[in-house]
Amino acid sequence: MAENAPLFRVATHPRPPKRSSTTRNLLLAGLAAAAVFGATFHVVKHPTPLTHLATPTFKAYNGSDFCDSTYQESGYIPLPHKVDDNYFYWFFESRSDPAADPLVLWLTGGPGSSSLLALLTENGPCSISDNITTVRNPYSWTNHANVIWLDQPTGVGFSYSTSPKDDDHDEVDVGRNIYAFLQTFLASHPKYAKNPFFITGESYGGHYVPSAAHYILTQQLLPRNHGPRINLRGISIGNGLTDPVTQIPLSAALAVTNAYNLSLVPPSELTQLLEDAVHAGVLAQQCGSDRQSCIDALTLWDDRVIGAMTQSSRNPYDIREFCDPDCFDETHNAAQFLNSPRVQATLGVHKPWVMTNETTYADFSADFMQDYVSFVPELLAHGVRVLVYAGDADLMCNWVGNEAWTKALEWPGKLAFNAAVVAPLVVRGTSHGEVRSSGHLSFVRIYEAGHMVPTNQPAASLALIERFFNNLPLDKDV
């Protein structure tokens, strides 16, 4: 795979997890059982509950020409339960009605990739030109939403810590940290506290997003929780990895057939490829009780499944393209922009920006093939809407696997969801995909898009996410 690829790079020497995997797996098993049997579920309590909020440090801009003219701020929120962990965020108010529009948190995947990559190349208010200046994005999610792009876990992007004790290793850490971040953000920005709140992300965000939402939900059920309430209304996951047991065996599906009639492997290698994908899925299934199987599944999937389909330099994030030499050229302009002294002074940061933190990737190596789909039924049971969308040219987290896990999901609405009529995703009179919706769950396949849907289909993805935020039918023009 390409050396500069932003997501899913395998660490050569994975670092051991910080906590006992047995303890963690028992916790997840308990949550999964609760998910199956109803809305009453085990509350994940912080071992040392948040007793105080941190003080954020940030720089605010209003009417600036720096990326956008709306109110924006960038800065750090220390996590009060950590030694010296400081989360960097860049926040933009809505271009329309900040007081009424939803508050949205965006989490890029990796694990270990900076959310600023999405801000500047996907769904943020500006992109970066070849002469390293900002260009207004007319399809920004801030058109009708207040959006936070957050660098997490610890050490990712401009976030930093001075203590190795702050290293994160799994989704319990992720949920706890994001909850602490949001408590401080809302306490210092109380005018957004009642706005509808959504957590969004892509790729490894298929782990982060449901885990963070679940942690928020459980914490708010604690009887002595006196922190700011989070008005959680929904989550969205784009081309995510949420249910490896279902998705990994289907990771070679586009080699069998795809919408672009592309041959990804020689016919003589197809049988072995499919067998390797199934074997990786078996290892993923064993991951819940055997840490080594987690790492073996990741290695086999990356080397023999994704690797086999990209031997000809086919772009794993968009099979319509080749990596020549990089798979995601837009990152170069973003890196130059974010590392310029002028921009760093404006943002209030003093750390070199890298797209992906390799230490974080290694720290999460045993988490990669863990299953977080069990959180989704609990969220649905508590009225949290769930949108799963996928570009149909992506190999890494393909649309076939994402559709499969939504159809396999065990929840009271399963039969109705699977029987729902698939409707076209119509935007400006043109079909850009297919929508399946029932109850609070929706799956959308996006045509002519790869791993980063807002980059490839900016107008369609903006229309989709705004319909979702407003609880409108996803398939119809409004």
N, C-alpha and C positions, 0 to 999 in steps of 0.2 A: 504494500500500500504506500501511497505517497507520504514522504517524510513530513510534509507541511500540512497534512490533512488536519482539520480542526477537531475532529471527533473520533472516538473509538480507536485510539492507538493503544496497542498492547504494551504494557510495561514488561521489560525483560526480566527484572527481578522484583516481583511484587512484594510489598512490605506487609508484615503480619498485621492482623487487626488489633486494635487497642484493647477491646473488651472480649470476653469469652464468647465465642460463636455459639456455644450451647445456650447461654443465657439469652442471647439475642434471638436465636431460633425459637426458643420456647415462647418468648414474647410475641413473635410474629405468628406462631401457631395459635396462641390464644386469641389474637385479634382475628385471625382467619376464621376460627370456629365461631366467634361472635358474629362475624359478617354473614355466615351462612344461615344462622338461626334467628336473625332479626336485628332490629335497630339498637338494642341494648348491648353495649360492648364494653370491654375492659378499657379503662382510661390509662393512657401512658403518662405517668407522673414524672416530672423532673425530679431526680434524686435530691437536688437542693433547689426547691421552688424559687422562682423569681420573687425576690422580696423588695427590689428597688429597680428603677429604670436608669439607664445610662443617659449621659448628656451628649447629644449629637454635635458634631462640628461640621458646618457646611458653608458653602459660598452660594449666594442667591443672585439670580440675574432676572431682570424684567425689561422687556423691550430690547433685548440685545440681538445682535445679528450673529451670535455665536451658536450655530446649529439651527436655532429657531428663535422667533421673536416672542414666544409665549414665556410666561414665568417658568423658570427652571432653577434647579439647584443641584449641586454635587457635593459629596462629602462623606463623612465616616460616622457610623454608629458603633460604639463599642458594645460588645456582648457582655452583660454584667455577670454571667455565670462562668466566664472564661478568665484566663490569666491576663492576656493582653491581645484579644482578638478584635480586630476592627474591620467592619464590613463597609466596603465602598458601594455607593449607589449614585445613580444619575437619574434625576426625576424631572419630568416635564408635565406641566398642567395641560389640560385639554385646550385645543384650539377653539372649542365651541362654548361649553357651559361647565366650567370646573366645579361649580357648586353642586351640580346635579349629576354630572357624568360619572361613570364608575371609576373606582380606583383599581388599577391593574398592576400586578407584579409579574415581571418576566424573568424566567430562569433558563439560561442556555445550558446545554448538557455537557458532554465530555466523556466521563466526569472530569472536571477541571478547566472547562472552557469559559472564557469571560463573556458575560451578557452584553458587554459593550460591542462585541462582534455583531450581535443581532441588531443592536441600536443603529449601527452605522452601515449595515449591509442588508438588513431585512425590513424591519417594521418601525424603525425610529423616525424622528422628524427630519433627519438629514442623512445624506450619504457623503462619501468623500470622493472628490474628483481626482483625475490623474495629476493635477497640479497641487494636490493636497489642500484643497479648500472645501468647505462644506457646500452642499447643494440641497435645497429644500426638497423633501420627499412629499409629494402630494398624497401618497397613500399611507401615510403614517398612522399607526394605531392611536396617536394622540389627536387625530381629527375629532374624535368624540369620546376620549377617555383620558384620565390622568394616569400616567404610566411610570412605574419605577423599574429601571433596569438594574439588577442587583448582581454584584460579583460575589459568588459563593460556590463551593464551601471555602473554608479557611485558606487564605493564601492565593486565591484565584484572582486574576486580573490585577486591579489596584488594591484589593483587600490584603491585609497583612496581619501577622502576629509575630511577636518577638520570642514566643515560647513554644517549644515542641509539644508541650502538654496540650496545646490548643488544636492539634491536628484532628481532623475529622476522618471517619472511616465508614460510615454507613448512614442510612436514612433516619435513624433515631437522632443522630447528630444533626442532620440537615433540618429535620422538623423542629427540633428544639431551638436551633440557631435562628431560623427564619421567624419563628414565633417571637423570640426575644427581640429581633430586629424590628418587627412590625409593632410590638408593644411600644418601643421607644419612638418609632416614626409617628405613630398615631397620637401618642401623648404630646409630641412636639408639633403636630399638625392636626389639632382636634377638629378642624373644619372638614376633614375628609372621613372622620370616624363613622358617620352614618351613610356614606356613599356605598352603593353595592360594591363588593370586593371580589375580584377574580384572580386566581393564580393560573398563569399560562407558561408554557415552555415547549421545548422540542427535544427530540433525541433522548439523551439520558435524563432529560426532564420527565420522561415517562416514569422514572423512579422518583425524582424530586417532587414533582407536582402533587401526585396523590398522597405522598408521605407527608409533605408540609401541610396540605389541607386537612389530612386526618389528625395530625398533631394539634392544629388549631382547634378543630372541632372537639377533641377530647379535653383539651385544657379548658375550654370554655364551659364544659360540663362540671368542672370542679366547683364544689359549693363555696369555697373561699377565694375564688378568683376575682380579684378586685381591679385587675388591669383593664385597659381600654377594650371594649368589645369589638370584634372584627366581624363585619357584616358579610360573611362568606356566602356568596350566591352561586359560584360555579368555578369549574376548572376546565382548561383546554390543553390538549397534548397534541403536538404536531409531529408526525413521523417518530413516535416514541417507542422505547423499549419498556414495557410495563409488565408483561407476562411472558418471560423467556420460555417457560415450559411449552406454551402454545406457539409463540412466534419463531423460536429458533429452528424447530423442525421444518418450518415453511420458509426459511430464509433463502432457499434456492429456487423458490417458486417462479421467479422471473426468468430463470434459465430455461424453464419448461415452456412458458409462454409469457409474452408481454405485449403491451399495446403498441410497441414500436417495431415489432417484427425483427428484433435484434438477436443475433446468436451470441450468447455469452460464453459458452464453452463448446468445444468440439463434441459432436454427437457421441463419440466413443468415451467421453469422460462424464457424460451426464449421469449415468447410473451411480458411479462412485461419488459424485457430488451430492446426489440426493441421499445416499447412504450416510455420508459424513454429516449432513445436516440433521438427519434423524438421530445419529449417534451423539451429536452435540446437544440435542434436545434431551436425550436420556441423561446425559451428565448434568444438564441444567436441572432436571427433576431431582437428581441426587444432591444438588447443591444445598438444599435445606438442612441436610444432616451431615454433610461432608465438605469441609472447606476446600480440600484439594480438588474435588469434583467441580467446584465453582471455577477455579482457575483453569482446570483442564478443559472445561466447556468453552470458556472464553478463548483459549489458545486454539483449540480445534476449529471453532467457528471462524475466527479471524484468519487463520493460516490456510485452512483447507476448504472453506466454504466461500467467504468473501474473497479471499486471496485467489482462489481458482477462477472466480468470475471476473476478476480484474487483471489477469495476467497480461492481457493485451493493452494495458494502460487505460482500460475503460474506467470512467469516473464512478466510484461506488456511491456517490451522492446524487448522481444523475447519469443514468446509463446512456443518455443521448449524446454525452460528451466524452472526451478523452482528457486525461491528466497530462498536460504538456507545458511545463513539467509538473505544475501544481494542480491540485484538484479544486482549489477554491481561490482564484486569483484576487478576489476582492479584499482578502485579508491584508495584502501588502500595503494598500493605501491606508487602511484603518490603522495598521501598526505604525506607519510613518506619522500619521496624524497624532495618535495617542502618545507617541514618544517624543514629539517635538517639545522643546522647552516652553514655548509660548502656550501651548495647549495644556501642558502639565501645570503651569503656573495658574492658568485660568481655572482648571478643575480643582486645584489645591492638593495635588498629589506629588509625591517625590519617590516614585518607584518605577523602574522599567516595566513597561507593559508587554506581556507575552500572551499569545492567544490561548495556549493551554499549559497549565501547570502540571508537569510530569510527576511531581511528588504526589499531588492530589490523585492523579490517575492511578498511581501505584497503591496509594492508601485505600482506594475503593475497589481494588482488583477482586477481592473476595465478595464484594457487594454486587458486582456487575450482573451476575446470573441469578440473583435473588429475585423472588416473586413478590411484587407489591400490588398485584391486582386485587388482593383480598381487601384492600382499603376502599375500593370503589363501591361495592354494594353498601357499605356503611354510609358513605357520603350520599349516595342516591337516597337511602332510607331517611336521611335527615334533610331532604329537599335541595341538596347541592346538585346543580345541573352539571353534566359531564359531556364535553365535546371532544371527540377523537377524530383527527383529520390526517390524511396522508397523501403526499404527492405520489403519483403512480410510476415515476421514473427513478425512485430511490431504491437502492439495494440494501442499505444498511439496516433500515427498519421498514421493510416494504409494506405496501398497503394491504397485501393479502394477509400477512400475519396480524396486522392491526385490526382488520375487519374480523378475522377469526377469533381474536380474544374478546372482542365486544359481543360476538354472537355466542361464545362459550361462557360468558360471565353468568355466574349463578346469582340471580336476584329475582324478586317476585315478578318483574316485568320481562323476564327472558323470553317467554313464548310470544308475547305481543311484539317485542322488538324484532325477533327473528321473522315474524310473519308480516312485518311492516312493508308496505310497498316502497320500493326504491324509486326516488324521484330525482329528476335532474336538478343540479345546482345552477339556477339561472341568474346571471348577473348581466345587466344591461342588454337583455334579450338574447343572450348567448349561453349555452350550456357549458359550464366549466367543470362539471363533475357529477357525482352521484351522492344522494343523501338518503340515509336510513335513520329514522327517528321514532322513538316511542317513549312516552313518559319523560324522564329527565335525561335520557341517554341518546346521544347521536353519534353516528359515524359518517364521515364524508371522505370519499375518494376524490382527489383533485387531479384533473387531467393536465398533461404538459407541465408537470412540476416534479422536482426532485426532493431532496431532503429538506431544503430550506424553502418552503412553500411561499412565504411572502416575497422572497427574492424573485422567484420564477413567475408567480401569478399575483402581483401586488394588488390589483383591483379586485380580483375574485376573493383573495384571502381577507382583504379589508371588509368587503361586503359580508362575508361569512362571519367574521368575528364580531362585527357590529350587530348583526342579527342575533347572534348568540348572546351578547351582552344585554340586548334589549328584549330577550325572550320572545323573539319573533320566529315564524316558520323559516327554517334555514334554506329551503329550496326556492322561495318565491322572491321575485324582485319587489322592492318596496319604494 
